[in-house]
Structures are given as structure tokens and as C-alpha cells.
Amino acid sequence: MFESLSEKLQSVFKRLRGKGVLSEQDVNEALREVRLVLLEADVNFRVVKDFIARVRERAVGQEVLQSLSPAQHVIKIVNEELIELLGGTDTGLSFAPKPPTIIMLVGLQGSGKTTTAAKLAGLMRKQGRKPLLVAADVYRPAAIKQLQVLGGQIGVPVFSLGDKQDPVSICRAAVGAAESDGQDVIILDTAGRLHIDERMMDELARLKADLSPQEVLLVVDAMTGQDAVNVAEQFNSAVGADGFIVTKLDSDARGGAALSIKAVTGKPIKFAGVGEKLDALEPFHPERMASRILGMGDMLSLIEKAETALDQQKTEELERKLRENKFDLEDYLEQLQEMRKMGPLDQLLSMIPGFNARNMQGVEIDERQVGRVEAIIRSMTKEERHHPEILNGSRRRRIALGSGTSVQDVNRLMNQFDQMRKMMREMTELERGGRRKPGPMPFFS
């Protein structure tokens, strides 16, 4: 996410940190480089111009805080202005005082709207709400079927009257059904087009006027850069959007769309699609995103992922086992599985402050290695998992054969397990007071 933009900005600031005292010329040269970096990232030209002007006004001639170096002061200003550019504050959804809340998703065909509708429904369900998906795209072949399949995967009902009815009639009937069945959030998957046309906008305007949705969210593809911003501007002008969902943000190395949309339209990004899985939709946090772009990490999101994945009772049980030196391969396997729930390893690493993808060149982050470890442990008997000290040469050969790996792989796992158990035991002894609970341990091959 924003890898190219992040690396280039960090490079500019690294040169700034190398100077003891910053002159006005140093600041201007750095801002010229920042300007070029943002333009290369496909950020809107007017947005870049205003951004640089604001940073320059604050950075030149201002008294530097005693606790900061001049370089840190400039970086602090850039970070604050970047947060403002991304939206300033978190903007959540507006819910109706009396359910159901109606959320209308709009966008071009191919932006990921139908999948995003299912992801949003899944997120609502996790928050304890009862969502209903509505198949209002009667034009795209298999759109209704796609939504029904996705709804089945996340356990959310899908309302459909087929592809012969008028979308306004379908959505009106869906509201009635939701009120009868007690669903409190209605998500309308409206039709997209390959390009913006008058007929499409008229239909969306009719839907909005008839249903008065609490939220009209435009789904845009981050990978299309300035095209996404142009689409956002036109939709907002014609229909009126309350906010945006930016899809494929995890694949967007440049960041032009996310950095331009709020400034161009005045409307916030509310959610970000960060992967293909149906749980890969996150509320958009401007402050956290700015922090990640500047290489400061995103520990809050990492902690939230861990808290979501971890079971408190299991965590307390793990702490007890560590204190009593009873942590075995069964527990190790469970910890690996808990860690995998948090998402891909490279995404988790990118949230750690100071992490730079370039620093990891030559280090293989292979998700399949975790699968191999699971296969090895599953090839052991219960006794072997609980008492790994009995694993002699013949047992290790049998385990390697049963898991489709080599004896060297089994030996490597056992060495890693012994080192990790020792490290976790030492950490637990240091924190015996219970100030911090152990979470899933990272695993690298």
C-alpha cells in the first residue's frame, strides 16, 4: 500500500535529517522534491499545489519546538497536512434514528461494487447489526447471482426480484421486507456502467429521491488514479455522494486517488478495500494512513487486528502454560493459526513503525512455510506434540515422510520452537505481574 510514494517521501526526509540546521533554501528544495513525488504518485495537480503552499507557509519562519530538530519539525508539519489532505478526522456511517438504515452503493462497472457490498454487509454483521443485501443491478449478467453467492458466504440474506423489475420497485420492496424481518441495515447494490452516462445518473437520482438513503457511497478503484478522482467528481456533482469506498488500496503503490478525492470533492473516504477476502474492508483512518505513508507504521490497526483475532480465554490459558513451562507443539500450532487470522504477513509487517519493504529484500515471507509447519505438527502423534523431547531420529524421519517435507525441515522447526519457547518464557517471567498478555508470536522462515 502506497509503497512507491512512501519510499520516495522517506528518502526526501532522510536527506533533511542529515542536516543539523535547516535554511529556508533547504526547506524549499525538500518541498520541491515532495511536490515531484506527489505528482509522480498521480495526485491531482491543484491538490499538490495547495498542499505544498500550506506546508511552506507553516515550515518557513516558524519557531521550532524545543523538543524537535528542524527536520523533525518539517516532517511533523507534512504529517499534519497529509492527515488533513486524507480527510482530517475519521468519518463513520450515519445511521437512521429509526431502522432500517439505507446505504446505497454506486459506481462504475469493474470498481468492485458488488464484492464491496458483501464486505460492508459482513462488517455490519460483525458489529452486531442485521444487514440485508439488495440485488438492484438488473443489467449486468450474473450480477444478482454473484451477490447471492457472496451473501451465502458471509451469512447475510439477499433480496432479489430477478432482472425484469425496475430497480426502484425492487429497492422499495426490499425496504418493506427488511422492516417485516427486523433487518436494520439495507445495502443497495445498484447498477454500474462502463462509463458515466445520463441514463445511469437518472436512475440513481430516482433511487435516491424515492428511498432517501442515509448514505450514498461511491465505490472507486484506487488503481485508476486520477480517473477515480474524475469519476468521483462527476458522480458527486450529479448524484451527491456522502463519502467514498476506495477499493484495491492494498495494491495501490502510488496513492493518487486516496490523496486527491477529499480535497477535490469535499467528501471523505469512509472505507478502504485492502484485499480480496470478504473481511478485507476497513474503516478509513486519515491519521493512521498518513503515518503509514511516512513510514511511521500503524500500530493501532495492528493491535485491533490482534484483538479481533485473539480469544481472551485462550490468551490467559497460554500465559498460564508459559508460566508453568507447559507450552508444547499443540499450543505452537494454535498460535500460528491465530496469527494467520490477522492477515498476510507482509501486510502486518507494513504496520510496524520503521518497516521498509527494501529492508526485507532477500528475506522470504512465505505464507506456504506456515502451511508446511502445520503439516509437520499434524503428522505427529498427540504424545509427540505434548512431549517434543521424545522426537528421536526415527520419529523425525516418519514425521517428514508423513508431512511431505524433509528431516531438515522437521529439525529446523524444532530449533525454532525451542528458541521461541525460551524467549516466551523469559518474557513471561519479566512480565509476571500480568501487565501485558502474550499474543501470537511472529513466524519467519
Secondary structure as UniProt FT lines:
FT   HELIX           3..17
FT   HELIX           24..40
FT   TURN            41..42
FT   HELIX           45..59
FT   TURN            66..67
FT   HELIX           70..85
FT   TURN            86..87
FT   STRAND          101..106
FT   TURN            109..110
FT   HELIX           113..126
FT   TURN            127..128
FT   STRAND          131..136
FT   TURN            141..142
FT   HELIX           143..154
FT   STRAND          158..159
FT   HELIX           167..181
FT   STRAND          185..190
FT   HELIX           198..211
FT   STRAND          215..221
FT   HELIX           222..224
FT   HELIX           226..238
FT   STRAND          243..247
FT   HELIX           249..251
FT   HELIX           256..265
FT   STRAND          269..273
FT   TURN            278..279
FT   STRAND          281..283
FT   HELIX           286..293
FT   TURN            294..295
FT   HELIX           299..309
FT   HELIX           312..323
FT   TURN            324..325
FT   HELIX           329..341
FT   HELIX           345..350
FT   TURN            353..354
FT   HELIX           357..360
FT   TURN            361..362
FT   HELIX           367..378
FT   HELIX           382..386
FT   HELIX           388..390
FT   HELIX           393..403
FT   HELIX           407..430
FT   TURN            431..433
//
